[in-house]
Amino acid sequence: MRNLRRWGAVYVLILLFLGSWMGQFFTQLSEFRSDQQTLGAPFSWSEYLASFFASTFENWQSEWLQLVFQAVLLLAAKHLLFQADAEDLERLERKIDRIHETVGAGPAGPEEGDPRAIDPEPRT
């Protein structure tokens, strides 16, 4: 049961994938048989399987191309959009540090490069 809870979404996706692929298989098989009857040619599994896998790989190639294109666009957008956020956060941190020092609480904390920034608690 634990395995099903942990990997349930993966199992569902695998079932959906196999179901859609089988749907493509039978739909294309029906269309291929219809075309063969229209042409008066005998049905051949080798010809059908070659046609089925060719269309499958064309579909997958198209999907992967879209996925890669979307990933590149999202990474570019993330870089452009969130660059300003990082600069804003640094500006806010500097303001908080100034307020902290103005209130008289001393320095705000260890700066980058300070060993205390990595391990602030002394080991005993």
C-alpha positions as CSV (number, residue, x, y, z in Angstrom):
1,M,0.0,0.0,0.0
2,R,2.9,2.4,0.8
3,N,4.3,1.8,-2.7
4,L,1.0,2.7,-4.2
5,R,0.7,5.9,-2.2
6,R,4.3,6.9,-3.1
7,W,4.3,5.9,-6.8
8,G,0.5,6.1,-7.5
9,A,0.8,9.2,-9.8
10,V,3.5,7.4,-11.8
11,Y,1.3,4.3,-12.2
12,V,-1.6,6.5,-13.3
13,L,0.6,8.3,-15.9
14,I,1.9,4.9,-17.2
15,L,-1.7,3.6,-17.5
16,L,-2.8,6.8,-19.3
17,F,0.2,6.6,-21.6
18,L,-0.4,2.9,-22.4
19,G,-4.1,3.5,-22.9
20,S,-3.5,6.4,-25.3
21,W,-0.9,4.4,-27.2
22,M,-3.2,1.4,-27.5
23,G,-6.0,3.8,-28.6
24,Q,-3.6,5.1,-31.3
25,F,-2.7,1.5,-32.3
26,F,-6.3,0.3,-32.8
27,T,-7.5,3.5,-34.4
28,Q,-4.6,3.5,-36.9
29,L,-5.1,-0.3,-37.4
30,S,-8.7,0.3,-38.5
31,E,-7.7,3.2,-40.8
32,F,-4.8,1.1,-42.3
33,R,-7.1,-1.9,-43.0
34,S,-9.7,0.4,-44.5
35,D,-7.0,2.0,-46.8
36,Q,-5.7,-1.5,-47.8
37,Q,-9.2,-2.6,-48.7
38,T,-9.8,0.5,-50.7
39,L,-6.6,-0.1,-52.6
40,G,-7.3,-3.8,-53.0
41,A,-4.1,-4.7,-51.3
42,P,-3.7,-7.5,-48.8
43,F,-3.2,-6.6,-45.1
44,S,0.4,-7.0,-43.9
45,W,1.4,-6.7,-40.3
46,S,4.9,-5.7,-41.2
47,E,3.7,-2.8,-43.3
48,Y,1.2,-1.8,-40.6
49,L,3.8,-1.9,-37.7
50,A,6.3,0.1,-39.8
51,S,3.5,2.7,-40.4
52,F,2.5,2.6,-36.7
53,F,6.0,3.1,-35.3
54,A,6.7,5.8,-37.9
55,S,3.7,7.8,-36.9
56,T,4.4,7.2,-33.2
57,F,8.0,8.5,-33.5
58,E,6.8,11.5,-35.5
59,N,4.4,12.3,-32.8
60,W,6.9,11.9,-30.0
61,Q,9.5,13.9,-31.9
62,S,6.9,16.7,-32.3
63,E,6.1,16.5,-28.5
64,W,9.7,16.5,-27.5
65,L,10.5,19.5,-29.7
66,Q,7.6,21.4,-28.1
67,L,8.7,20.4,-24.6
68,V,12.3,21.5,-25.3
69,F,11.1,24.8,-26.8
70,Q,8.8,25.5,-23.9
71,A,11.6,24.7,-21.4
72,V,14.0,27.1,-23.2
73,L,11.4,29.8,-23.2
74,L,10.5,29.3,-19.5
75,L,14.2,29.4,-18.5
76,A,14.7,32.6,-20.5
77,A,11.6,34.1,-19.0
78,K,12.7,33.1,-15.5
79,H,16.1,34.6,-16.1
80,L,14.7,37.9,-17.3
81,L,11.7,38.1,-14.9
82,F,13.4,37.0,-11.7
83,Q,16.6,38.9,-12.2
84,A,14.9,42.0,-10.9
85,D,13.5,40.1,-8.0
86,A,17.0,39.1,-6.9
87,E,18.2,42.7,-7.1
88,D,15.2,43.8,-5.1
89,L,15.8,41.2,-2.4
90,E,19.4,42.3,-2.1
91,R,18.3,46.0,-1.8
92,L,15.8,45.0,0.9
93,E,18.4,43.0,2.8
94,R,20.7,46.0,2.8
95,K,17.9,48.2,4.2
96,I,17.1,45.7,6.9
97,D,20.8,45.5,7.9
98,R,20.9,49.4,8.1
99,I,17.7,49.4,10.3
100,H,19.1,46.7,12.5
101,E,22.3,48.7,13.0
102,T,20.4,51.9,13.5
103,V,18.3,50.4,16.3
104,G,21.5,49.5,18.1
105,A,21.3,45.8,17.8
106,G,24.8,45.6,16.4
107,P,25.7,44.1,13.1
108,A,22.9,42.2,11.4
109,G,24.9,39.0,11.0
110,P,27.9,37.3,9.3
111,E,28.7,38.5,5.9
112,E,29.5,36.3,2.9
113,G,32.9,34.7,3.3
114,D,32.7,34.7,7.1
115,P,33.1,31.2,8.5
116,R,30.2,31.9,10.9
117,A,27.9,32.3,7.9
118,I,28.4,28.6,7.2
119,D,28.3,27.3,10.8
120,P,26.9,30.1,13.0
121,E,26.7,27.9,16.2
122,P,29.9,27.1,18.0
123,R,30.6,23.5,18.4
124,T,31.3,22.2,21.8
